[in-house]
Amino acid sequence: METYEFMKNGSELFNKINNKYSLWAKRHGISYNELSVLYTVFNNGKCTQKCICDEWFLPKQTVNSVCKNMIKTGIIIMEQNLMDKRETLISLTPK
């Protein structure tokens, strides 16, 4: 029963935190997923889509769609990682 209570409390806390992020994003005219991308790229300087997926538990397709829209609006750019050509790095534009 101890493990169940721990998991239940952790899940409730996780949901409360995610709800706060979601409300903040909505108040600022962006989606939770857009906030997730912006937050991760801002904190890391440059990162991969996989990094965003892992940090926010988002599906790859969702992150990819958000990134494509942000590229169209000029908020982020994607460039090949010079150290590992298999990776594409996301970074913020001055906009």
Backbone as JSON Lines, residues from 0, in Angstrom:
{"i":0,"aa":"M","n":[0.81,-1.19,0.0],"ca":[0.0,0.0,0.0],"c":[0.86,1.26,0.0]}
{"i":1,"aa":"E","n":[2.01,1.18,0.59],"ca":[2.93,2.32,0.64],"c":[3.33,2.79,-0.76]}
{"i":2,"aa":"T","n":[3.62,1.87,-1.65],"ca":[4.0,2.2,-3.01],"c":[2.84,2.86,-3.75]}
{"i":3,"aa":"Y","n":[1.65,2.34,-3.54],"ca":[0.46,2.92,-4.19],"c":[0.27,4.37,-3.77]}
{"i":4,"aa":"E","n":[0.37,4.65,-2.49],"ca":[0.19,6.01,-1.99],"c":[1.25,6.95,-2.56]}
{"i":5,"aa":"F","n":[2.49,6.46,-2.63],"ca":[3.58,7.25,-3.19],"c":[3.29,7.59,-4.65]}
{"i":6,"aa":"M","n":[2.88,6.59,-5.42],"ca":[2.58,6.8,-6.84],"c":[1.37,7.73,-7.01]}
{"i":7,"aa":"K","n":[0.36,7.56,-6.2],"ca":[-0.83,8.4,-6.27],"c":[-0.49,9.85,-5.98]}
{"i":8,"aa":"N","n":[0.26,10.08,-4.92],"ca":[0.66,11.45,-4.55],"c":[1.54,12.08,-5.63]}
{"i":9,"aa":"G","n":[2.47,11.3,-6.17],"ca":[3.34,11.79,-7.24],"c":[2.55,12.16,-8.48]}
{"i":10,"aa":"S","n":[1.59,11.33,-8.83],"ca":[0.75,11.58,-10.0],"c":[-0.09,12.84,-9.82]}
{"i":11,"aa":"E","n":[-0.66,13.02,-8.64],"ca":[-1.46,14.21,-8.37],"c":[-0.61,15.48,-8.46]}
{"i":12,"aa":"L","n":[0.58,15.43,-7.92],"ca":[1.49,16.57,-7.96],"c":[1.88,16.89,-9.4]}
{"i":13,"aa":"F","n":[2.22,15.87,-10.16],"ca":[2.58,16.03,-11.57],"c":[1.44,16.69,-12.34]}
{"i":14,"aa":"N","n":[0.2,16.25,-12.1],"ca":[-0.96,16.81,-12.79],"c":[-1.18,18.27,-12.41]}
{"i":15,"aa":"K","n":[-0.98,18.62,-11.15],"ca":[-1.14,20.0,-10.71],"c":[-0.12,20.91,-11.38]}
{"i":16,"aa":"I","n":[1.11,20.45,-11.45],"ca":[2.17,21.24,-12.08],"c":[1.87,21.43,-13.56]}
{"i":17,"aa":"N","n":[1.51,20.36,-14.26],"ca":[1.18,20.46,-15.68],"c":[0.0,21.39,-15.92]}
{"i":18,"aa":"N","n":[-0.97,21.37,-15.03],"ca":[-2.12,22.25,-15.14],"c":[-1.69,23.72,-15.03]}
{"i":19,"aa":"K","n":[-0.76,24.01,-14.13],"ca":[-0.26,25.39,-13.98],"c":[0.43,25.85,-15.27]}
{"i":20,"aa":"Y","n":[1.27,24.99,-15.84],"ca":[1.93,25.33,-17.11],"c":[0.9,25.57,-18.21]}
{"i":21,"aa":"S","n":[-0.11,24.72,-18.26],"ca":[-1.13,24.82,-19.28],"c":[-1.92,26.13,-19.15]}
{"i":22,"aa":"L","n":[-2.29,26.49,-17.93],"ca":[-3.02,27.74,-17.7],"c":[-2.16,28.95,-18.07]}
{"i":23,"aa":"W","n":[-0.9,28.93,-17.71],"ca":[0.0,30.04,-18.03],"c":[0.1,30.19,-19.55]}
{"i":24,"aa":"A","n":[0.28,29.07,-20.24],"ca":[0.41,29.12,-21.7],"c":[-0.86,29.69,-22.32]}
{"i":25,"aa":"K","n":[-2.0,29.23,-21.86],"ca":[-3.28,29.71,-22.4],"c":[-3.44,31.21,-22.2]}
{"i":26,"aa":"R","n":[-3.06,31.71,-21.04],"ca":[-3.15,33.16,-20.76],"c":[-2.26,33.98,-21.67]}
{"i":27,"aa":"H","n":[-1.19,33.36,-22.16],"ca":[-0.24,34.08,-23.02],"c":[-0.43,33.75,-24.51]}
{"i":28,"aa":"G","n":[-1.53,33.1,-24.84],"ca":[-1.88,32.87,-26.23],"c":[-1.11,31.78,-26.94]}
{"i":29,"aa":"I","n":[-0.54,30.85,-26.19],"ca":[0.16,29.72,-26.82],"c":[-0.36,28.43,-26.21]}
{"i":30,"aa":"S","n":[-0.05,27.32,-26.85],"ca":[-0.48,26.03,-26.34],"c":[0.56,25.48,-25.35]}
{"i":31,"aa":"Y","n":[0.14,24.51,-24.59],"ca":[1.04,23.82,-23.66],"c":[2.23,23.25,-24.41]}
{"i":32,"aa":"N","n":[1.97,22.66,-25.59],"ca":[3.05,22.05,-26.38],"c":[4.03,23.11,-26.89]}
{"i":33,"aa":"E","n":[3.52,24.27,-27.3],"ca":[4.4,25.35,-27.73],"c":[5.25,25.84,-26.57]}
{"i":34,"aa":"L","n":[4.64,25.97,-25.4],"ca":[5.38,26.36,-24.21],"c":[6.49,25.36,-23.91]}
{"i":35,"aa":"S","n":[6.19,24.09,-24.04],"ca":[7.17,23.04,-23.78],"c":[8.39,23.18,-24.68]}
{"i":36,"aa":"V","n":[8.14,23.44,-25.96],"ca":[9.25,23.6,-26.91],"c":[10.05,24.86,-26.56]}
{"i":37,"aa":"L","n":[9.37,25.98,-26.39],"ca":[10.05,27.24,-26.08],"c":[10.86,27.14,-24.78]}
{"i":38,"aa":"Y","n":[10.28,26.59,-23.77],"ca":[10.93,26.47,-22.46],"c":[12.21,25.64,-22.56]}
{"i":39,"aa":"T","n":[12.12,24.51,-23.25],"ca":[13.28,23.62,-23.36],"c":[14.38,24.24,-24.2]}
{"i":40,"aa":"V","n":[14.02,24.84,-25.33],"ca":[15.03,25.47,-26.2],"c":[15.68,26.65,-25.48]}
{"i":41,"aa":"F","n":[14.88,27.45,-24.8],"ca":[15.41,28.6,-24.06],"c":[16.39,28.15,-22.98]}
{"i":42,"aa":"N","n":[16.04,27.13,-22.22],"ca":[16.9,26.66,-21.13],"c":[18.17,25.97,-21.61]}
{"i":43,"aa":"N","n":[18.08,25.3,-22.76],"ca":[19.24,24.55,-23.25],"c":[20.05,25.29,-24.3]}
{"i":44,"aa":"G","n":[19.53,26.39,-24.81],"ca":[20.23,27.1,-25.88],"c":[19.94,26.46,-27.22]}
{"i":45,"aa":"K","n":[20.33,25.22,-27.35],"ca":[20.03,24.41,-28.54],"c":[19.68,23.02,-28.03]}
{"i":46,"aa":"C","n":[18.74,22.38,-28.7],"ca":[18.38,21.03,-28.29],"c":[17.74,20.3,-29.46]}
{"i":47,"aa":"T","n":[17.55,19.02,-29.29],"ca":[16.91,18.19,-30.3],"c":[15.43,18.0,-29.96]}
{"i":48,"aa":"Q","n":[14.68,17.54,-30.94],"ca":[13.28,17.22,-30.69],"c":[13.17,16.09,-29.66]}
{"i":49,"aa":"K","n":[14.09,15.16,-29.71],"ca":[14.1,14.05,-28.76],"c":[14.25,14.57,-27.33]}
{"i":50,"aa":"C","n":[15.09,15.56,-27.14],"ca":[15.29,16.17,-25.83],"c":[13.97,16.74,-25.31]}
{"i":51,"aa":"I","n":[13.22,17.42,-26.17],"ca":[11.93,18.0,-25.78],"c":[10.94,16.89,-25.44]}
{"i":52,"aa":"C","n":[10.9,15.87,-26.27],"ca":[9.99,14.74,-26.02],"c":[10.28,14.09,-24.68]}
{"i":53,"aa":"D","n":[11.56,13.86,-24.41],"ca":[11.95,13.2,-23.16],"c":[11.66,14.05,-21.93]}
{"i":54,"aa":"E","n":[11.86,15.36,-22.05],"ca":[11.68,16.24,-20.91],"c":[10.21,16.47,-20.56]}
{"i":55,"aa":"W","n":[9.35,16.5,-21.58],"ca":[7.94,16.83,-21.36],"c":[7.0,15.66,-21.59]}
{"i":56,"aa":"F","n":[7.54,14.49,-21.91],"ca":[6.72,13.29,-22.15],"c":[5.7,13.52,-23.27]}
{"i":57,"aa":"L","n":[6.17,14.16,-24.34],"ca":[5.31,14.44,-25.49],"c":[5.65,13.48,-26.63]}
{"i":58,"aa":"P","n":[4.67,13.13,-27.45],"ca":[4.94,12.3,-28.62],"c":[5.82,13.03,-29.64]}
{"i":59,"aa":"K","n":[6.64,12.27,-30.37],"ca":[7.53,12.87,-31.37],"c":[6.76,13.63,-32.43]}
{"i":60,"aa":"Q","n":[5.63,13.09,-32.86],"ca":[4.84,13.74,-33.9],"c":[4.32,15.1,-33.44]}
{"i":61,"aa":"T","n":[3.93,15.19,-32.18],"ca":[3.43,16.45,-31.62],"c":[4.53,17.51,-31.63]}
{"i":62,"aa":"V","n":[5.7,17.13,-31.15],"ca":[6.83,18.06,-31.1],"c":[7.22,18.48,-32.51]}
{"i":63,"aa":"N","n":[7.23,17.54,-33.43],"ca":[7.58,17.84,-34.81],"c":[6.6,18.83,-35.42]}
{"i":64,"aa":"S","n":[5.31,18.65,-35.19],"ca":[4.29,19.56,-35.72],"c":[4.44,20.96,-35.14]}
{"i":65,"aa":"V","n":[4.67,21.04,-33.84],"ca":[4.86,22.34,-33.18],"c":[6.1,23.04,-33.75]}
{"i":66,"aa":"C","n":[7.17,22.28,-33.92],"ca":[8.41,22.86,-34.46],"c":[8.21,23.38,-35.89]}
{"i":67,"aa":"K","n":[7.51,22.62,-36.71],"ca":[7.26,23.06,-38.09],"c":[6.5,24.38,-38.11]}
{"i":68,"aa":"N","n":[5.49,24.5,-37.25],"ca":[4.73,25.75,-37.18],"c":[5.58,26.91,-36.68]}
{"i":69,"aa":"M","n":[6.45,26.64,-35.72],"ca":[7.31,27.69,-35.17],"c":[8.38,28.12,-36.17]}
{"i":70,"aa":"I","n":[8.79,27.22,-37.02],"ca":[9.74,27.58,-38.08],"c":[9.04,28.52,-39.07]}
{"i":71,"aa":"K","n":[7.8,28.18,-39.43],"ca":[7.03,29.02,-40.37],"c":[6.83,30.43,-39.83]}
{"i":72,"aa":"T","n":[6.64,30.56,-38.53],"ca":[6.42,31.89,-37.93],"c":[7.73,32.58,-37.56]}
{"i":73,"aa":"G","n":[8.86,31.89,-37.76],"ca":[10.16,32.51,-37.52],"c":[10.6,32.54,-36.07]}
{"i":74,"aa":"I","n":[10.01,31.71,-35.23],"ca":[10.36,31.7,-33.81],"c":[11.58,30.83,-33.54]}
{"i":75,"aa":"I","n":[11.69,29.73,-34.27],"ca":[12.86,28.85,-34.1],"c":[13.47,28.55,-35.46]}
{"i":76,"aa":"I","n":[14.7,28.07,-35.42],"ca":[15.36,27.55,-36.62],"c":[15.89,26.17,-36.28]}
{"i":77,"aa":"M","n":[16.08,25.36,-37.31],"ca":[16.66,24.04,-37.14],"c":[17.9,23.96,-38.01]}
{"i":78,"aa":"E","n":[18.96,23.41,-37.43],"ca":[20.2,23.26,-38.18],"c":[20.86,21.95,-37.8]}
{"i":79,"aa":"Q","n":[21.61,21.41,-38.73],"ca":[22.27,20.13,-38.5],"c":[23.36,20.28,-37.44]}
{"i":80,"aa":"N","n":[23.44,19.32,-36.54],"ca":[24.49,19.29,-35.52],"c":[25.81,18.95,-36.19]}
{"i":81,"aa":"L","n":[26.79,19.81,-36.06],"ca":[28.09,19.59,-36.71],"c":[28.86,18.44,-36.06]}
{"i":82,"aa":"M","n":[28.57,18.17,-34.79],"ca":[29.25,17.08,-34.08],"c":[28.65,15.72,-34.41]}
{"i":83,"aa":"D","n":[27.35,15.68,-34.65],"ca":[26.65,14.45,-34.98],"c":[25.64,14.77,-36.07]}
{"i":84,"aa":"K","n":[26.01,14.5,-37.29],"ca":[25.22,14.91,-38.45],"c":[23.85,14.23,-38.52]}
{"i":85,"aa":"R","n":[23.6,13.24,-37.67],"ca":[22.29,12.58,-37.62],"c":[21.28,13.42,-36.85]}
{"i":86,"aa":"E","n":[21.75,14.36,-36.05],"ca":[20.88,15.17,-35.22],"c":[20.61,16.54,-35.84]}
{"i":87,"aa":"T","n":[19.43,17.05,-35.56],"ca":[19.07,18.41,-35.93],"c":[18.84,19.2,-34.67]}
{"i":88,"aa":"L","n":[19.5,20.33,-34.55],"ca":[19.39,21.16,-33.35],"c":[18.39,22.29,-33.57]}
{"i":89,"aa":"I","n":[17.62,22.55,-32.53],"ca":[16.63,23.63,-32.57],"c":[17.17,24.78,-31.74]}
{"i":90,"aa":"S","n":[17.04,25.98,-32.24],"ca":[17.41,27.16,-31.47],"c":[16.42,28.3,-31.74]}
{"i":91,"aa":"L","n":[16.37,29.23,-30.82],"ca":[15.47,30.37,-30.94],"c":[16.06,31.41,-31.89]}
{"i":92,"aa":"T","n":[15.19,32.12,-32.56],"ca":[15.6,33.25,-33.4],"c":[15.49,34.51,-32.54]}
{"i":93,"aa":"P","n":[16.03,35.62,-32.99],"ca":[15.87,36.86,-32.24],"c":[14.41,37.27,-32.05]}
{"i":94,"aa":"K","n":[13.54,36.83,-32.97],"ca":[12.11,37.14,-32.87],"c":[11.55,36.59,-31.58]}
